[in-house]
């Protein structure tokens, strides 16, 4: 039996916030008892392991960028104990065979890796996959993330089919014809760089469509990586009507603006793109008032060679598993905008609840997924310290406040920051 003592235990799902002891035995949280090992954790916060609903682990097919095991190690270093991996792999995760490969490899991972199934075959947006077979083989949700479903008819059919099985569809909301493959937000920076821009309306049109389709079908749609003020307004209004809609955003959309492109180049290129200061403020407001339900990373690793290409030719995406908690604490907690309980709710309790996952709380008999972090520790992000195979982070060189000290998954210590460089 392990006893963790002296930490401030914060668990929004169970209404906990105060200094108390935590007992772990047999891989689960246990009732108080005799301990054979004691970890003294004064000054640290103990919280349910973080739940990331949106990661790209690139496995199978792009293991030079990341693989399931390296991604899982990176997640553990960021306090994440459950991560849902998107299906834009090679082959696409649209068959029981590919799902089985992922789950077999995930069984050896230090944290819980759960796969999405693709909503359409090959993520081509035309023919639906066999949802029932994907669910039976272990898909926890459906998405074509990275390839928006352009056809409203196909999306409507997908939502109808998903509802019958009690599944959620996570939607990448961008109108492909408007977004093209443009590298930056349409605005001041795109004009300065003389590049075509990816307009905010490309996201907002699709958010409005998905909301309307969710209301039409009664199916639960989850809006991925919300980045604009208008998108937040649309989701807020939909929720006020009782629409079956949930939504997420990522640290980059409330910590960085399009100006980061001028400093970091392709390292700041991401889909949807970094937006304006007005959008950043609106995303923060939407997190504070509950319009946005979850904070995720959209961890999207790429090789140094790929990200060294000219901005217009480089792939979109940035890694985030190892910086998401620290960036959120720095931007929201240490500025007084959101308390620690609110942050843990957005990064653990809410994601688990939305997707019906058996995690996100510290309760006897529950799998002992736990993060211990120092909310006040300052550290500078260094590329050489990443557990991820990739280094494409715009936070490199930035000083953040808040650091993961230990991560436990299923009762096992899977990351020990006390030993990290």
C-alpha positions in Angstrom: 0.0 0.0 0.0 1.3 3.5 -1.0 0.4 6.5 1.1 0.8 10.0 -0.3 0.7 12.6 2.4 0.6 16.3 2.7 -0.7 17.2 -0.8 -3.6 19.5 -1.5 -6.1 17.0 -3.0 -8.3 18.6 -5.7 -11.0 16.5 -7.3 -13.9 18.4 -8.7 -15.9 15.2 -9.5 -15.9 14.2 -5.9 -16.0 17.7 -4.4 -12.5 17.5 -2.8 -10.2 20.4 -2.2 -8.0 20.2 0.9 -5.0 18.6 2.4 -5.5 14.9 2.9 -3.8 11.5 2.5 -4.2 9.3 -0.6 -3.9 5.6 -0.4 -3.1 3.4 -3.4 -3.1 -0.4 -3.5 -3.6 -3.0 -6.1 -3.7 -0.4 -8.9 -6.7 1.5 -7.4 -7.4 4.2 -4.9 -7.9 2.5 -1.6 -9.4 3.1 1.8 -6.9 4.2 4.6 -4.7 1.4 5.8 -1.2 0.4 6.7 1.3 1.7 4.2 4.5 0.0 3.1 5.6 3.1 1.2 5.0 6.8 2.0 5.5 9.8 -0.4 5.6 13.1 1.4 4.1 15.8 -0.9 3.7 19.0 1.0 3.3 22.0 -1.3 2.1 19.8 -4.2 -1.3 19.5 -5.7 -2.7 15.9 -6.2 -5.4 15.6 -8.8 -7.0 12.9 -10.9 -4.8 12.1 -13.9 -5.5 14.4 -16.8 -7.7 13.2 -19.7 -6.8 14.4 -23.2 -9.6 13.8 -25.7 -7.5 14.8 -28.7 -4.0 13.6 -29.6 -2.3 12.4 -32.8 0.1 9.6 -32.1 0.9 8.9 -35.7 1.0 5.2 -35.2 0.6 3.2 -37.5 2.3 4.7 -40.5 4.2 7.8 -39.3 6.2 6.4 -36.5 9.1 8.7 -37.4 7.1 11.5 -35.9 5.7 9.7 -32.9 4.5 6.3 -31.9 2.1 5.0 -29.3 4.8 4.3 -26.7 6.7 7.6 -27.1 3.5 9.5 -27.1 2.4 7.8 -24.0 5.7 8.7 -22.3 5.2 12.3 -23.3 1.7 12.3 -22.0 2.8 10.9 -18.6 5.4 13.7 -18.4 2.5 16.1 -18.8 0.4 14.5 -16.1 -2.0 12.9 -18.7 -3.0 9.4 -17.8 -5.7 8.9 -20.5 -5.3 10.0 -24.1 -7.6 9.4 -27.0 -5.8 9.1 -30.3 -7.2 10.3 -33.6 -7.6 8.0 -36.6 -5.6 9.9 -39.3 -3.0 7.2 -39.4 -1.7 5.1 -42.3 -3.7 3.0 -42.8 -6.6 5.1 -41.4 -8.2 3.7 -38.3 -11.3 2.7 -40.1 -11.2 -1.1 -39.7 -11.1 -3.6 -36.8 -7.6 -4.7 -38.0 -6.1 -1.3 -37.4 -8.0 -0.8 -34.2 -6.6 -4.1 -33.0 -3.1 -3.1 -33.8 -3.4 0.1 -31.8 -5.0 -1.6 -28.8 -2.4 -4.3 -28.8 0.4 -1.8 -28.8 -1.4 0.4 -26.3 -1.5 -2.5 -23.8 2.2 -2.0 -23.3 1.9 1.8 -22.8 2.5 3.4 -19.4 -0.9 5.2 -19.6 -4.4 4.5 -21.0 -4.4 5.0 -24.8 -7.9 4.8 -26.3 -8.6 5.0 -30.0 -11.1 6.9 -32.1 -12.5 5.2 -35.1 -12.8 7.1 -38.4 -16.3 8.2 -39.3 -15.8 7.7 -43.0 -13.7 5.2 -45.0 -10.2 6.5 -45.5 -11.4 9.7 -44.0 -12.5 10.7 -47.4 -15.9 12.0 -46.3 -18.0 9.9 -48.6 -18.9 6.5 -47.2 -19.5 5.8 -43.5 -17.4 3.2 -41.7 -19.1 0.3 -39.9 -19.7 2.0 -36.6 -20.9 -1.0 -34.8 -17.8 -3.1 -35.7 -15.5 -0.2 -34.7 -17.3 0.1 -31.3 -17.2 -3.6 -30.7 -13.4 -3.6 -31.4 -12.7 -0.8 -28.9 -13.3 2.6 -30.6 -14.5 5.0 -27.9 -15.7 7.6 -30.3 -15.7 8.6 -34.0 -14.0 11.4 -35.9 -12.5 12.3 -39.2 -10.3 14.9 -37.5 -7.8 16.5 -39.8 -10.2 15.9 -42.7 -13.5 17.8 -42.2 -16.6 16.0 -43.4 -17.6 18.4 -46.2 -21.0 16.8 -47.0 -23.8 17.8 -44.7 -25.7 14.7 -45.8 -22.8 12.4 -44.8 -22.4 14.2 -41.5 -26.2 13.9 -40.8 -26.1 10.2 -41.6 -23.0 9.8 -39.4 -24.7 11.5 -36.4 -27.8 9.5 -36.9 -25.8 6.2 -36.9 -23.7 7.3 -34.0 -26.7 8.1 -31.9 -28.1 4.6 -32.3 -25.0 3.2 -30.8 -24.6 5.8 -28.1 -21.4 7.1 -29.7 -20.0 10.7 -29.9 -18.7 12.2 -33.1 -15.9 14.8 -32.7 -15.9 17.2 -35.6 -13.0 19.1 -37.1 -14.9 22.3 -38.0 -13.4 23.9 -41.1 -14.9 24.5 -44.5 -12.2 22.9 -46.7 -12.9 25.2 -49.7 -12.4 28.3 -47.6 -9.5 27.0 -45.5 -7.6 25.3 -48.4 -4.2 24.5 -47.1 -3.5 28.1 -46.0 -0.8 28.5 -43.3 -2.1 31.4 -41.2 -5.1 33.2 -40.0 -6.6 35.6 -42.5 -5.8 39.0 -41.0 -2.9 41.3 -40.2 -0.2 38.7 -40.2 -1.3 37.1 -43.5 -1.2 40.5 -45.1 2.2 41.3 -43.6 3.5 38.0 -45.0 1.7 38.4 -48.3 0.1 34.9 -47.8 -3.5 33.8 -48.4 -5.2 33.5 -45.0 -7.4 30.8 -43.4 -10.5 32.8 -42.5 -12.3 32.5 -39.2 -15.6 32.0 -41.1 -14.2 28.7 -42.4 -14.5 27.4 -38.8 -17.6 29.2 -37.8 -19.7 28.0 -40.8 -19.0 24.4 -39.9 -19.6 25.0 -36.2 -23.0 26.4 -37.1 -23.7 23.4 -39.4 -22.8 20.9 -36.8 -24.9 22.5 -34.1 -27.9 22.5 -36.5 -27.3 18.9 -37.4 -27.0 17.9 -33.8 -30.3 19.7 -33.0 -31.9 18.0 -36.0 -30.8 14.5 -35.2 -30.6 14.7 -31.4 -27.1 13.2 -31.7 -24.2 14.4 -29.5 -21.6 16.3 -31.5 -18.3 17.3 -29.9 -16.7 20.4 -31.5 -12.9 20.0 -31.7 -10.3 22.7 -31.1 -12.5 25.8 -31.0 -10.4 28.9 -31.9 -12.6 31.9 -32.7 -14.9 34.3 -30.8 -17.8 33.7 -33.1 -17.5 29.9 -32.7 -17.7 30.3 -28.9 -20.8 32.6 -29.4 -22.5 29.9 -31.5 -21.8 27.2 -29.0 -22.9 29.3 -26.1 -26.2 30.0 -27.8 -26.7 26.4 -28.7 -26.2 25.2 -25.2 -28.7 27.8 -23.9 -31.2 26.0 -26.2 -30.3 22.6 -24.8 -28.5 21.4 -27.9 -26.6 18.1 -27.5 -23.2 19.9 -28.1 -20.0 19.8 -26.2 -16.7 21.6 -27.2 -13.0 21.7 -26.5 -10.2 24.1 -27.0 -6.4 23.9 -26.7 -3.8 25.9 -24.8 -2.5 27.5 -28.0 -5.8 29.2 -28.6 -5.8 31.0 -25.2 -2.1 31.6 -24.8 -0.9 32.6 -28.3 -2.0 34.9 -31.1 -1.3 34.9 -34.8 1.7 37.1 -34.1 3.5 34.0 -32.9 3.9 33.1 -36.6 6.2 36.1 -37.0 8.4 34.8 -34.2 8.3 31.0 -34.6 7.4 30.5 -38.3 6.2 27.0 -39.1 6.5 26.0 -35.4 3.4 28.2 -34.9 1.5 26.8 -37.9 -1.5 24.8 -36.7 -5.1 23.9 -37.9 -7.2 25.8 -37.1 -4.6 28.7 -37.1 -3.7 30.9 -34.2 -6.1 33.8 -34.2 -6.3 37.4 -32.8 -6.0 38.8 -29.3 -9.8 39.3 -29.4 -10.3 35.6 -30.1 -7.9 34.6 -27.3 -9.9 36.7 -24.9 -13.2 35.2 -26.1 -11.8 31.6 -25.7 -10.8 32.4 -22.2 -14.2 33.8 -21.4 -15.8 30.7 -22.9 -13.7 28.5 -20.6 -14.7 30.5 -17.6 -18.4 30.5 -18.3 -18.7 26.8 -19.2 -19.3 27.3 -22.9 -16.2 25.2 -23.6 -16.2 22.0 -21.7 -12.6 20.7 -22.0 -9.0 21.6 -22.6 -7.1 19.2 -24.9 -3.8 19.3 -26.6 -4.4 18.4 -30.3 -0.8 17.0 -29.9 0.4 16.9 -33.5 4.1 15.9 -33.9 6.1 16.4 -37.0 9.8 15.8 -37.9 12.4 18.6 -37.8 12.8 18.3 -41.5 9.1 18.8 -42.1 8.9 21.8 -39.8 12.0 23.4 -41.3 10.3 23.9 -44.6 9.0 27.3 -45.7 5.9 28.3 -43.8 3.6 27.8 -46.7 5.0 24.3 -47.3 5.4 23.0 -43.8 2.7 20.7 -42.2 0.4 22.1 -39.6 0.5 21.1 -36.0 2.3 21.4 -32.7 3.1 19.1 -29.9 1.5 19.8 -26.5 1.3 16.9 -24.2 4.2 18.0 -22.0 3.3 21.7 -21.8 -0.5 21.8 -21.6 -0.9 21.8 -17.8 1.9 24.3 -17.3 0.7 26.6 -20.1 -2.8 26.6 -18.6 -1.6 27.2 -15.1 0.6 30.1 -16.3 -2.1 31.7 -18.4 -5.3 31.1 -16.4 -4.4 30.3 -12.8 -1.4 32.6 -12.2 -3.4 35.5 -13.7 -6.3 34.9 -11.4 -8.7 34.0 -14.1 -9.5 30.4 -13.0 -8.8 28.5 -9.8 -7.1 25.1 -9.6 -10.4 23.2 -9.3 -11.7 24.8 -12.4 -8.6 23.8 -14.3 -8.7 20.2 -13.2 -12.4 20.1 -14.1 -11.6 21.2 -17.6 -8.6 18.9 -18.0 -9.8 15.8 -16.2 -13.3 15.6 -14.7 -15.2 17.1 -17.7 -13.5 15.1 -20.5 -14.0 11.9 -18.6 -17.7 12.7 -18.0 -18.4 13.8 -21.6 -17.0 10.6 -23.1 -18.2 8.3 -20.3 -14.7 7.2 -19.3 -13.9 5.4 -16.0 -11.4 8.0 -14.8 -11.2 11.6 -13.7 -11.8 11.1 -10.0 -10.1 10.0 -6.8 -12.4 7.5 -5.3 -11.9 4.2 -3.6 -11.9 1.3 -6.1 -11.2 3.7 -9.0 -8.1 3.1 -11.1 -5.3 5.0 -9.4 -4.6 7.6 -12.1 -3.0 10.6 -10.4 -0.9 13.6 -11.1 1.2 15.5 -8.5 2.3 18.9 -9.6 3.8 22.0 -8.1 1.6 24.9 -9.2 4.3 27.5 -8.5 7.5 25.9 -9.9 9.0 27.9 -12.8 10.8 26.2 -15.6 12.0 26.9 -19.1 10.8 24.7 -21.9 13.7 23.0 -23.6 13.5 20.8 -26.7 16.1 18.3 -25.4 13.8 17.6 -22.4 10.8 16.4 -24.4 9.8 12.7 -24.1 8.1 13.1 -27.5 10.0 12.1 -30.6 9.2 15.5 -32.1 10.2 19.0 -31.1 7.7 21.2 -32.9 6.5 23.3 -29.9 6.1 27.1 -30.0 6.7 27.1 -26.2 10.4 26.2 -26.5 12.3 28.9 -24.7 9.3 30.2 -22.8 9.2 30.2 -19.0 6.1 28.5 -17.6 4.9 28.3 -14.0 3.6 25.0 -12.8 5.3 21.7 -13.2 4.4 18.0 -13.1 6.4 16.2 -10.4 4.9 12.7 -10.5 2.3 10.8 -12.6 0.7 7.5 -11.6 -1.2 5.4 -14.0 -3.2 2.4 -12.6 -1.2 2.8 -9.4 2.2 2.7 -11.0 4.6 5.6 -11.0 5.0 6.3 -14.7 6.8 9.7 -14.6 9.0 10.9 -11.8 10.0 14.6 -12.4 12.2 14.5 -9.4 14.7 12.5 -11.5 14.2 14.6 -14.7 16.9 17.0 -15.8 
